[in-house]
Amino acid sequence: MNGWRYAHIGVEGDELRLGGIEVWQQKWRRTGEDALQLPHPQYDNQRHSFDICEIGAFDHPVRFAVSELSSGVYGFYVPG
Protein backbone atom coordinates (compact mmCIF):
# COMPACT_ATOMS: atom_id res chain seq x y z
CA MET A 1 0.00 0.00 0.00
CA ASN A 2 2.49 2.63 -1.16
CA GLY A 3 4.81 1.92 1.77
CA TRP A 4 2.34 3.04 4.46
CA ARG A 5 0.68 0.91 7.15
CA TYR A 6 -2.33 1.54 9.33
CA ALA A 7 -1.46 2.87 12.80
CA HIS A 8 -4.57 4.24 14.56
CA ILE A 9 -8.13 5.45 14.33
CA GLY A 10 -9.45 7.65 17.13
CA VAL A 11 -10.92 10.92 18.22
CA GLU A 12 -9.25 14.30 18.29
CA GLY A 13 -7.25 14.74 21.49
CA ASP A 14 -6.99 11.06 22.38
CA GLU A 15 -3.71 9.78 23.84
CA LEU A 16 -2.16 8.63 20.54
CA ARG A 17 1.63 8.40 20.59
CA LEU A 18 3.74 7.88 17.49
CA GLY A 19 7.45 7.32 17.89
CA GLY A 20 7.01 7.98 21.59
CA ILE A 21 5.57 11.46 20.97
CA GLU A 22 2.05 12.56 21.96
CA VAL A 23 0.57 13.47 18.58
CA TRP A 24 -2.10 15.91 19.78
CA GLN A 25 0.36 17.83 21.98
CA GLN A 26 2.53 18.75 18.97
CA LYS A 27 2.26 21.25 16.14
CA TRP A 28 1.94 19.19 12.97
CA ARG A 29 4.19 20.20 10.07
CA ARG A 30 2.94 19.31 6.59
CA THR A 31 5.78 18.00 4.46
CA GLY A 32 4.58 19.56 1.21
CA GLU A 33 4.29 16.12 -0.40
CA ASP A 34 1.17 15.20 -2.33
CA ALA A 35 -1.64 13.73 -0.24
CA LEU A 36 -1.98 9.95 -0.28
CA GLN A 37 -5.14 8.12 -1.30
CA LEU A 38 -5.47 5.35 1.29
CA PRO A 39 -8.33 3.15 2.50
CA HIS A 40 -10.43 3.97 5.53
CA PRO A 41 -8.95 1.79 8.29
CA GLN A 42 -12.31 0.10 8.96
CA TYR A 43 -13.86 0.18 5.48
CA ASP A 44 -11.45 -0.96 2.76
CA ASN A 45 -13.78 0.10 -0.05
CA GLN A 46 -13.67 3.78 1.06
CA ARG A 47 -10.66 5.83 -0.04
CA HIS A 48 -9.63 9.04 1.72
CA SER A 49 -7.03 11.72 1.16
CA PHE A 50 -4.31 11.59 3.84
CA ASP A 51 -1.94 14.52 4.39
CA ILE A 52 1.68 13.67 5.20
CA CYS A 53 2.87 15.40 8.36
CA GLU A 54 5.78 15.40 10.78
CA ILE A 55 6.14 16.04 14.50
CA GLY A 56 9.10 16.12 16.86
CA ALA A 57 12.62 17.32 16.25
CA PHE A 58 13.46 18.65 12.80
CA ASP A 59 16.60 16.50 12.66
CA HIS A 60 14.71 13.31 13.65
CA PRO A 61 11.04 13.80 12.69
CA VAL A 62 8.23 11.32 13.19
CA ARG A 63 6.28 11.07 9.92
CA PHE A 64 2.65 10.08 9.58
CA ALA A 65 -0.30 10.40 7.23
CA VAL A 66 -3.57 11.69 8.67
CA SER A 67 -7.14 12.22 7.51
CA GLU A 68 -10.25 13.42 9.31
CA LEU A 69 -12.56 10.52 8.44
CA SER A 70 -15.65 12.05 10.06
CA SER A 71 -16.23 14.92 12.44
CA GLY A 72 -13.45 14.69 15.05
CA VAL A 73 -12.48 11.13 14.07
CA TYR A 74 -9.02 10.71 12.54
CA GLY A 75 -7.18 7.90 10.80
CA PHE A 76 -3.39 7.61 10.93
CA TYR A 77 -0.89 5.69 8.82
CA VAL A 78 2.88 5.50 9.34
CA PRO A 79 5.67 4.65 6.90
CA GLY A 80 6.41 0.99 6.69
Helices and strands as residue ranges (DSSP letters): E 4-11, E 17-18, E 21-22, G 23-25, E 29-30, E 36-39, E 47-55, E 62-70, E 73-79
